[in-house]
Amino acid sequence: MRAIIPVAGFGSRLKPHTFSVPKVMLNVGGKPIIGHIVERLLEEGINKATFVIGHLGEQIQHYITTEYKELKADFIEQETMEGLGHAIYKAIPTFDDKEIFIILGDTIFDVYLKTVFANKKTSLGVKYVDDPKRFGVAVMENGFIKKLVEKPQNQVSNLALVGLYYIANSDALVKSLNKLVDNDVRTKGELQLTDALQMMIDDGEEMTTFTVEGWYDCGKRETLLATNKHLLSLKSVSRKFDNVVIVRPVYIAEEVEIENCVIGPNTTIDKGSIIKESIIKNSIIGSHAHITEALLKDSIIGDNSVIKGSYKKLNSGDSSEIDFF
């Protein structure tokens, strides 16, 4: 089976970080987002993958080919951002198996896929959400998907598509994608994968769903930090420093220097960073950052950043109430 991983998006909601780093290369829980995905695919026995790259795609290609030599990786460029359906369409020349598994590049997941694959029936990962307006949703009938709706404004289903698509019949998907592009079928201005999947359903393809409770979105700052917290709860990595308090869980790379600090909980610090006289919690610190006398919470600090804080001098009387912003 081959995985298809679209990673061409700019990551507008994660500016300014994505000006210089692809969204999927942001560190979360000790490695880039895409690293977590690839390792999970390898665990599931998937050792072929197509990456649909775009913005700063050479960074993704270098990382994958350097770190995961056991993965047979192909890279296809999506020159223009015309939707997820267009991204998968661009990857068609690499389809070399009847079965493919599509996973969005900013989606870290926790689900046992071997059961899904064993059924040999096209199946889409879903999660119940209270407000489905920003998702594609699946409308069910008699245990099968009847209709797929992209970002519905009216309540039609609470089963949100979470970016995991097992396709048992790639030929049927290719046929639908070609029809989608040839006829320029667009929803909300884009060539949508959900429209191609709906064409498959209309042509008689039976589709089921599988529940994904462990779904961690890395698309914006708040969810990236939440995903970092979850991953650290599974595996905390640190070592002993003199005059440093470590509040687990944390991930601290081997090459990090820390002096006179309180670090954690829920904090990732990448290689080469130097941190002194600071308190940092629930944050992600990139590689080779220099941080001095800073109080940081709920923060994402990019690679090679320099942060210099300052301590306050305060003369406060009884019954005072003071807020620092």
Summary of the structure (lengths in Angstrom):
residues: 325
radius of gyration: 22.2
end to end distance: 52.0
largest distance: 76.3
contacts: 1071
relative contact order: 0.12
helix: 26%
strand: 31%
